[in-house]
Amino acid sequence: MTKNKIFNLFLLTSIIGLVISCGGSDNNSSSSSASSSSSSSTPAAASCPTVTNAAGASVVSGTDAAGALTCTYTGTYNDSFQMKASATHILSGPVKIGDDTTSPSLTIDAGVTIRGESGEDSLNILRGAKILAKGTVSNPIIMTSASDDGTLAADANAQWGGLQIMGKATQNCTDAEKNASGICERSAEGFDAGAVQYGGNDDNDDSGELSYVVVKYAGYQFNQENELNGIAFYAVGDQTDVNYIRVHNNKDDGIEFFGGTVNFKYAYLTGNQDDSFDYTNGWRGKAQWVIIDQNTPDPATATGNEPDNGMEFDSNSKAPNATPRSNPTISNFLVIGNSAKHGELVHLRAGTSATLVNGIIVDSSNLGPCIEIDDAETFTAAGSASSTTLRAVSVMIDCGDNKFSGESSGDAFSTAAWATAQGITEGTNSLTGYKNGATEASVTVNTALLGSFFDVPTEIGAVPSTGSDWTTVWSDI
């Protein structure tokens, strides 16, 4: 059937008429194309957020050496805004989201790069504010040094501050340390005392989301008692979502939990120079799929790769019996000791309780014990070597001669006796990278101690023998 050309002419007052062709004939293709081109919108040019800080200063637009857009932030932001992947985002000094009285959200798009230019540059999410950092496996969010151009030394660190999240969940302290409302509050590191506080009475507090986030070369040291962690979770609540995080080459701890109830899955911690995974002050969260590798990816060229503990777990070093007592459940972990220098690979102390399940600890250096229990209050709280509050179930170690250590002969039981009573097994690992071999796959896995938060594991360790290595692609190695 013959198709006709139909033209509708719309005359708009004071403007030239626009002819829209609706014809289906091949003879009209040129006209149709021209009309489509003239009516299409031009993509908006990349730009920095229009938000201003508390002092009224705008985000500063600039360009990097390649001519690409940069956006520089400083001070405190009390309004919500979004960091887009069309720019590199620069932290100048401690950048705060919120001021402890406001509730802004910082949205960070997949593929965003955030850079700190100097030691004190850090990103801080204050109480009531949220970070919505949602990377993907193919487009992770990278937080790193301005000098990270592929030429940094294998053991480079402390080139900027790091990421700190302050929440309103509970933590422990003495009665004398509580505020007038009876709540434990403390000051975050990197600020003057009282300048940035954390803690409250809401264990279900929500500080946002971290997914596929990598933090590298951070951990600035202000003084011997004040160093920034790669990611610090200060009394963060359990409505916060944390999945797929990597901290690489932090000067202080990789991740640390100061009280709170936040849970997480998939943490990859490499080359960190103090403790890779640290908690204190009553953390009661849950964790699954954790890899601690004290060696950097190229340890042969790392001259200062001398970390402390793999896991350092405290309740409260100044008040070990303060409540709530630290009591997390941590499943499916792998700890690999450094071959140059390290402390304990798992250090349980300062009155902590804990359930460690489905884990592997590997160290052939004999530089430090694989497991050590310290402090009288820790032993007292555990009760006995067969404790159900300080547990290690379905855990395998490959630790040479330096396996266990305890504080003194006066303790209720030794670490070695505890390991035997808990059923810790010994064997020669058959790992391929982080992936289990036949030895690890043969160890009985425990699911009875895991609640609804946990994936149901089929093997101990962090990467099952039949699974894929979840550290690849997104973790920026």
KESEKE-471893 format. One record per residue (C-alpha): x, y, z; residue number from 1; residue in one letter. Coordinates in Angstrom, 3 decimals. Example, Ala and Ser with C-alpha at 12.3 -4.5 7.8 and 13.67 -1.06 7.14 Angstrom:
<sites>
     east    north       up resi resn
   12.300   -4.500    7.800    1    A
   13.670   -1.060    7.140    2    S
</sites>
This chain:
<sites>
     east    north       up resi resn
    0.000    0.000    0.000    1    M
    1.405    3.454   -0.967    2    T
    2.565    5.615    1.988    3    K
    1.837    9.371    1.877    4    N
    3.947   12.138    3.325    5    K
    2.122   14.066    5.993    6    I
    3.506   17.320    7.327    7    F
    2.097   19.053   10.399    8    N
    3.009   22.729   10.638    9    L
    2.876   24.331   14.062   10    F
    2.998   28.128   14.154   11    L
    4.169   29.407   17.536   12    L
    3.671   33.070   18.342   13    T
    6.824   35.209   17.814   14    S
    9.069   32.290   16.730   15    I
    9.865   30.544   13.471   16    I
    7.651   27.560   12.743   17    G
    9.108   24.131   13.254   18    L
    8.265   21.512   10.614   19    V
    8.045   17.981   11.960   20    I
    8.114   15.262    9.314   21    S
    6.111   12.123    9.918   22    C
    6.642   10.540    6.509   23    G
    7.720    6.906    6.107   24    G
    9.214    7.206    2.596   25    S
   12.913    6.575    1.986   26    D
   12.925    9.845    0.064   27    N
   12.469   11.698    3.357   28    N
   15.457   10.222    5.217   29    S
   17.674   13.281    4.757   30    S
   15.020   15.697    5.993   31    S
   14.162   13.482    8.951   32    S
   17.815   13.214    9.974   33    S
   18.302   16.955    9.846   34    A
   15.206   17.534   11.969   35    S
   16.363   14.973   14.578   36    S
   19.807   16.558   14.784   37    S
   18.479   20.063   15.237   38    S
   16.122   19.050   18.065   39    S
   18.557   16.888   20.106   40    S
   19.933   18.343   23.334   41    S
   23.651   19.018   23.792   42    T
   25.146   17.034   26.694   43    P
   25.792   19.232   29.697   44    A
   29.450   20.000   30.333   45    A
   31.002   18.324   33.359   46    A
   30.860   20.570   36.391   47    S
   31.555   20.518   40.122   48    C
   28.742   20.402   42.681   49    P
   27.167   23.803   43.343   50    T
   27.124   23.218   47.092   51    V
   28.841   25.691   49.419   52    T
   30.534   24.915   52.711   53    N
   29.569   26.338   56.090   54    A
   31.769   29.370   55.445   55    A
   29.947   30.100   52.189   56    G
   32.790   28.989   49.899   57    A
   31.981   27.144   46.692   58    S
   33.646   23.963   45.519   59    V
   36.702   25.018   43.521   60    V
   36.844   23.903   39.893   61    S
   40.191   23.242   38.263   62    G
   42.002   20.952   35.874   63    T
   44.652   18.315   36.311   64    D
   47.802   17.825   34.213   65    A
   45.758   16.091   31.529   66    A
   43.224   18.891   31.387   67    G
   40.460   16.927   33.098   68    A
   38.094   18.522   35.599   69    L
   38.975   18.577   39.311   70    T
   36.718   19.628   42.188   71    C
   38.354   20.693   45.465   72    T
   36.513   20.571   48.798   73    Y
   37.388   22.149   52.122   74    T
   35.648   22.678   55.445   75    G
   32.167   21.558   56.494   76    T
   29.216   20.807   54.196   77    Y
   25.738   20.869   55.698   78    N
   23.818   20.325   52.456   79    D
   23.589   17.110   50.453   80    S
   25.556   16.835   47.213   81    F
   26.891   14.324   44.703   82    Q
   30.399   13.520   43.512   83    M
   30.256   12.396   39.881   84    K
   32.753   10.329   37.924   85    A
   33.172   13.118   35.369   86    S
   35.677   14.807   37.706   87    A
   38.468   13.943   40.127   88    T
   37.548   15.067   43.628   89    H
   40.244   16.626   45.838   90    I
   40.170   16.848   49.653   91    L
   41.921   19.890   51.093   92    S
   42.236   19.501   54.840   93    G
   39.696   17.610   56.955   94    P
   36.452   17.681   54.954   95    V
   33.349   17.183   57.099   96    K
   29.933   16.081   55.933   97    I
   27.551   17.509   58.532   98    G
   28.352   19.340   61.737   99    D
   26.733   17.004   64.283  100    D
   23.447   18.927   64.066  101    T
   22.630   18.554   60.346  102    T
   21.815   15.472   58.257  103    S
   23.268   15.821   54.742  104    P
   24.047   12.901   52.446  105    S
   27.192   12.657   50.361  106    L
   26.502   10.538   47.269  107    T
   29.602    9.167   45.526  108    I
   28.991    7.657   42.109  109    D
   30.575    4.454   40.841  110    A
   33.961    5.098   39.248  111    G
   34.736    8.228   41.273  112    V
   38.341    8.941   42.312  113    T
   38.915   10.979   45.478  114    I
   42.418   12.226   46.248  115    R
   44.078   13.638   49.339  116    G
   46.893   16.073   48.601  117    E
   48.623   16.022   51.992  118    S
   48.628   14.254   55.333  119    G
   45.739   15.995   57.075  120    E
   43.337   15.669   54.140  121    D
   40.521   13.319   55.155  122    S
   36.836   12.616   54.563  123    L
   34.705   12.661   57.704  124    N
   31.037   11.697   57.940  125    I
   29.659   13.161   61.167  126    L
   26.777   11.904   63.300  127    R
   23.461   12.245   61.513  128    G
   25.048   12.530   58.070  129    A
   25.332    9.718   55.527  130    K
   27.813    8.536   52.936  131    I
   26.287    6.760   49.934  132    L
   29.371    5.371   48.200  133    A
   28.094    2.783   45.734  134    K
   30.827    1.493   43.471  135    G
   30.545   -1.584   41.297  136    T
   32.828   -4.483   40.491  137    V
   33.840   -2.812   37.211  138    S
   33.736    0.770   38.517  139    N
   34.923    0.867   42.119  140    P
   35.297    4.062   44.118  141    I
   38.977    4.842   44.723  142    I
   40.178    7.035   47.589  143    M
   43.908    7.584   47.303  144    T
   46.875    9.935   47.363  145    S
   47.347   12.763   44.881  146    A
   50.739   11.140   44.186  147    S
   49.219    7.809   43.193  148    D
   50.271    7.745   39.548  149    D
   51.599    4.197   39.360  150    G
   55.111    5.093   40.499  151    T
   54.708    4.956   44.294  152    L
   56.960    2.602   46.237  153    A
   55.475   -0.727   47.292  154    A
   55.437    0.389   50.934  155    D
   54.208    3.991   50.412  156    A
   51.741    5.144   53.078  157    N
   50.604    8.092   55.260  158    A
   50.192   10.383   52.246  159    Q
   46.733   11.548   53.300  160    W
   44.273   10.997   56.118  161    G
   41.606    8.427   55.300  162    G
   37.865    7.893   55.735  163    L
   36.169    8.323   59.118  164    Q
   32.503    7.644   59.851  165    I
   30.956    8.827   63.116  166    M
   27.759    7.155   64.327  167    G
   25.242    7.231   67.170  168    K
   25.458    3.628   68.354  169    A
   26.507    2.564   71.833  170    T
   30.049    1.966   73.062  171    Q
   31.566    1.246   76.443  172    N
   33.191    3.541   78.971  173    C
   33.295    4.086   82.713  174    T
   30.508    5.966   84.490  175    D
   32.893    8.884   84.986  176    A
   33.355    9.169   81.207  177    E
   29.635    9.367   80.407  178    K
   28.012   12.691   79.553  179    N
   25.228   14.338   81.531  180    A
   22.668   12.124   79.776  181    S
   24.544    8.952   80.751  182    G
   25.806    8.326   77.198  183    I
   29.360    7.391   76.198  184    C
   30.754    9.955   73.773  185    E
   34.334   10.257   72.585  186    R
   36.380   12.477   70.301  187    S
   37.442   11.241   66.876  188    A
   41.121   11.166   65.993  189    E
   42.554   13.880   63.776  190    G
   40.721   16.732   65.541  191    F
   41.066   18.749   68.706  192    D
   39.453   17.149   71.748  193    A
   35.685   17.579   71.573  194    G
   35.678   18.954   68.025  195    A
   34.215   15.850   66.399  196    V
   32.397   13.404   68.643  197    Q
   30.866    9.995   68.171  198    Y
   28.613    7.633   70.083  199    G
   25.022    7.651   71.284  200    G
   22.241    5.251   72.223  201    N
   20.964    4.068   68.824  202    D
   22.436    0.717   67.821  203    D
   20.265    0.767   64.693  204    N
   21.774    4.034   63.485  205    D
   22.281    4.354   59.716  206    D
   25.394    6.087   58.371  207    S
   24.774    5.056   54.756  208    G
   26.562    2.569   52.524  209    E
   30.039    1.564   51.356  210    L
   30.189   -0.825   48.421  211    S
   33.261   -1.544   46.292  212    Y
   35.365    1.148   47.957  213    V
   39.184    1.137   47.948  214    V
   41.270    3.284   50.341  215    V
   45.017    3.453   49.607  216    K
   48.177    5.083   51.008  217    Y
   46.421    6.821   53.906  218    A
   46.988    6.923   57.673  219    G
   48.561   10.283   58.482  220    Y
   50.254   10.410   61.895  221    Q
   49.611   13.603   63.891  222    F
   51.608   12.272   66.851  223    N
   52.370    8.950   68.554  224    Q
   48.856    8.779   70.037  225    E
   46.921   10.162   67.096  226    N
   47.035    8.381   63.750  227    E
   44.258    7.973   61.214  228    L
   43.027    4.560   60.135  229    N
   42.238    3.650   56.543  230    G
   38.541    3.386   57.388  231    I
   37.447    4.162   60.942  232    A
   33.964    3.154   62.105  233    F
   33.213    5.225   65.202  234    Y
   30.136    3.820   67.003  235    A
   28.465    3.097   63.662  236    V
   25.060    1.395   63.779  237    G
   23.848   -1.825   62.182  238    D
   21.628   -0.195   59.549  239    Q
   24.778    0.930   57.762  240    T
   25.653   -1.317   54.779  241    D
   29.312   -2.233   54.252  242    V
   30.338   -4.645   51.495  243    N
   33.511   -5.039   49.445  244    Y
   36.019   -2.687   51.018  245    I
   39.752   -2.709   50.539  246    R
   42.367   -0.852   52.552  247    V
   45.901   -0.964   51.189  248    H
   49.121    0.382   52.721  249    N
   47.680    2.354   55.596  250    N
   50.210    3.690   58.081  251    K
   47.997    2.879   61.064  252    D
   45.211    0.268   61.175  253    D
   43.482   -0.867   58.010  254    G
   39.981   -0.857   59.505  255    I
   39.052   -0.148   63.108  256    E
   35.729   -0.303   64.937  257    F
   35.253    1.904   68.004  258    F
   32.189    0.378   69.625  259    G
   28.989    0.208   67.644  260    G
   27.128   -2.598   65.905  261    T
   27.895   -2.181   62.193  262    V
   28.268   -5.411   60.189  263    N
   30.236   -6.033   57.015  264    F
   31.068   -8.580   54.322  265    K
   34.092   -8.813   52.037  266    Y
   37.030   -6.864   53.425  267    A
   40.426   -7.107   51.734  268    Y
   43.261   -5.688   53.845  269    L
   46.824   -5.577   52.502  270    T
   50.137   -4.039   53.507  271    G
   48.783   -2.126   56.511  272    N
   51.484   -1.130   58.952  273    Q
   49.792   -1.345   62.331  274    D
   46.890   -3.749   62.780  275    D
   44.965   -4.806   59.714  276    S
   41.655   -5.374   61.550  277    F
   41.179   -3.717   64.927  278    D
   38.247   -3.194   67.255  279    Y
   37.738   -1.737   70.719  280    T
   35.217   -0.129   73.100  281    N
   32.426   -2.663   72.703  282    G
   32.043   -3.501   69.021  283    W
   29.330   -6.162   68.635  284    R
   29.023   -6.435   64.875  285    G
   29.213   -9.360   62.500  286    K
   31.770   -9.902   59.744  287    A
   32.213  -12.457   56.972  288    Q
   34.705  -12.953   54.141  289    W
   37.823  -11.199   55.427  290    V
   41.321  -11.418   53.924  291    I
   44.329  -10.025   55.779  292    I
   47.560  -10.184   53.806  293    D
   50.382   -8.467   55.644  294    Q
   52.595   -8.557   52.572  295    N
   52.232   -5.885   49.942  296    T
   51.678   -7.091   46.357  297    P
   55.419   -6.708   45.747  298    D
   57.108   -7.337   49.113  299    P
   60.524   -7.698   47.502  300    A
   60.625   -3.939   46.913  301    T
   59.014   -2.904   50.206  302    A
   61.682   -1.812   52.686  303    T
   59.400   -0.768   55.543  304    G
   56.805   -3.510   55.406  305    N
   56.781   -4.299   59.127  306    E
   53.185   -4.487   60.374  307    P
   52.006   -5.223   63.878  308    D
   49.019   -7.528   64.430  309    N
   46.734   -9.061   61.861  310    G
   43.717   -8.876   64.171  311    M
   43.896   -6.832   67.400  312    E
   40.710   -7.297   69.384  313    F
   39.987   -5.306   72.569  314    D
   36.997   -4.465   74.688  315    S
   38.436   -1.517   76.636  316    N
   42.112   -1.296   77.551  317    S
   41.424    1.214   80.361  318    K
   38.267   -0.448   81.704  319    A
   38.223   -4.081   80.492  320    P
   34.936   -4.923   82.230  321    N
   32.996   -1.900   81.016  322    A
   29.762   -2.666   79.194  323    T
   28.729   -3.332   76.539  324    P
   31.633   -5.734   76.150  325    R
   33.088   -6.256   72.676  326    S
   31.569   -9.454   71.325  327    N
   31.567   -9.806   67.524  328    P
   31.105  -12.903   65.384  329    T
   33.657  -13.175   62.556  330    I
   33.365  -15.949   59.985  331    S
   35.322  -17.030   56.925  332    N
   38.581  -15.201   57.432  333    F
   42.122  -15.730   56.162  334    L
   45.151  -14.179   57.871  335    V
   48.550  -14.424   56.153  336    I
   51.579  -13.314   58.149  337    G
   54.319  -11.074   56.866  338    N
   57.693  -12.713   56.230  339    S
   59.757   -9.774   57.503  340    A
   58.331   -8.596   60.846  341    K
   55.002   -8.735   62.625  342    H
   53.293   -9.129   65.978  343    G
   50.498  -11.531   66.838  344    E
   48.307  -12.587   63.961  345    L
   45.248  -12.816   66.236  346    V
   45.494  -10.930   69.536  347    H
   42.562  -11.248   71.967  348    L
   42.864   -8.908   74.943  349    R
   41.450   -6.129   77.160  350    A
   38.421   -8.140   78.255  351    G
   36.996   -8.957   74.844  352    T
   34.604  -11.743   74.017  353    S
   34.448  -12.998   70.431  354    A
   33.362  -15.850   68.195  355    T
   35.887  -16.711   65.490  356    L
   34.552  -19.320   63.119  357    V
   35.562  -20.910   59.812  358    N
   38.969  -19.243   59.687  359    G
   42.515  -19.924   58.460  360    I
   45.750  -18.483   59.890  361    I
   48.994  -18.977   57.956  362    V
   52.504  -17.978   59.012  363    D
   55.821  -19.730   58.490  364    S
   58.084  -16.962   59.786  365    S
   57.907  -17.742   63.541  366    N
   58.181  -13.983   64.086  367    L
   55.157  -13.745   66.318  368    G
   52.557  -16.122   67.738  369    P
   49.577  -16.943   65.561  370    C
   47.161  -16.547   68.493  371    I
   47.674  -14.801   71.817  372    E
   45.216  -14.188   74.649  373    I
   46.144  -11.395   77.056  374    D
   44.930   -9.681   80.230  375    D
   43.335  -11.231   83.286  376    A
   39.915   -9.778   82.496  377    E
   39.889  -11.561   79.132  378    T
   40.479  -14.931   80.795  379    F
   37.949  -14.179   83.525  380    T
   35.269  -13.156   81.055  381    A
   35.945  -16.314   79.015  382    A
   35.594  -18.499   82.106  383    G
   37.489  -21.547   80.879  384    S
   39.383  -23.012   77.957  385    A
   36.052  -24.470   76.759  386    S
   34.495  -20.998   76.773  387    S
   31.333  -20.301   74.796  388    T
   31.978  -16.546   74.870  389    T
   35.583  -16.573   73.634  390    L
   35.444  -19.118   70.828  391    R
   37.414  -20.389   67.847  392    A
   35.404  -23.013   65.975  393    V
   36.354  -24.655   62.660  394    S
   39.624  -22.748   62.597  395    V
   42.787  -24.136   60.970  396    M
   46.324  -22.875   61.541  397    I
   49.596  -23.389   59.659  398    D
   51.960  -21.559   61.953  399    C
   55.353  -23.228   62.247  400    G
   56.707  -23.403   65.791  401    D
   55.358  -20.111   67.158  402    N
   51.699  -20.960   67.511  403    K
   50.341  -19.716   70.827  404    F
   51.202  -17.301   73.586  405    S
   49.503  -16.174   76.798  406    G
   50.119  -13.469   79.327  407    E
   51.443  -15.357   82.366  408    S
   51.455  -18.629   84.254  409    S
   48.862  -17.198   86.630  410    G
   46.129  -17.164   83.996  411    D
   43.168  -19.507   84.357  412    A
   44.264  -21.388   81.239  413    F
   46.878  -21.081   78.518  414    S
   46.239  -20.039   74.949  415    T
   47.439  -23.487   73.865  416    A
   44.933  -25.197   76.169  417    A
   42.184  -22.931   74.861  418    W
   43.103  -23.787   71.255  419    A
   42.899  -27.499   72.057  420    T
   39.584  -27.188   73.872  421    A
   38.126  -25.078   71.052  422    Q
   39.152  -27.675   68.480  423    G
   41.585  -25.563   66.450  424    I
   43.217  -27.843   63.882  425    T
   46.755  -27.728   62.510  426    E
   47.806  -28.555   58.976  427    G
   49.980  -27.595   56.045  428    T
   48.060  -25.167   53.901  429    N
   47.343  -25.938   50.244  430    S
   46.194  -22.471   49.282  431    L
   46.567  -21.160   45.759  432    T
   46.786  -17.448   46.408  433    G
   43.777  -16.921   48.662  434    Y
   41.812  -19.840   47.303  435    K
   41.391  -23.027   49.321  436    N
   42.993  -26.275   48.319  437    G
   42.173  -29.821   49.383  438    A
   43.495  -29.357   52.934  439    T
   41.292  -26.372   53.718  440    E
   38.265  -27.865   51.969  441    A
   38.493  -30.956   54.173  442    S
   38.058  -29.035   57.446  443    V
   34.517  -29.242   58.810  444    T
   32.678  -25.980   58.295  445    V
   30.451  -24.602   61.060  446    N
   27.097  -22.984   60.323  447    T
   25.406  -23.477   63.685  448    A
   26.992  -20.336   65.141  449    L
   25.951  -18.117   62.237  450    L
   22.751  -16.118   62.212  451    G
   20.649  -14.685   59.415  452    S
   23.200  -12.010   58.486  453    F
   25.701  -14.585   57.246  454    F
   25.952  -16.329   53.903  455    D
   25.898  -20.098   54.408  456    V
   29.524  -21.160   53.842  457    P
   30.542  -24.449   52.290  458    T
   34.169  -24.275   53.462  459    E
   36.325  -22.466   55.986  460    I
   38.493  -19.571   54.833  461    G
   37.771  -16.566   52.654  462    A
   37.760  -18.058   49.133  463    V
   36.284  -21.572   48.759  464    P
   38.057  -24.074   46.521  465    S
   35.129  -24.098   44.110  466    T
   34.553  -20.351   44.129  467    G
   36.000  -17.397   42.260  468    S
   38.462  -14.987   43.868  469    D
   36.267  -12.066   44.911  470    W
   39.300   -9.760   45.335  471    T
   39.861   -9.448   41.589  472    T
   38.853   -6.567   39.287  473    V
   37.274   -4.135   41.770  474    W
   40.082   -4.065   44.347  475    S
   42.485   -2.093   42.128  476    D
   45.432   -4.503   42.295  477    I
</sites>
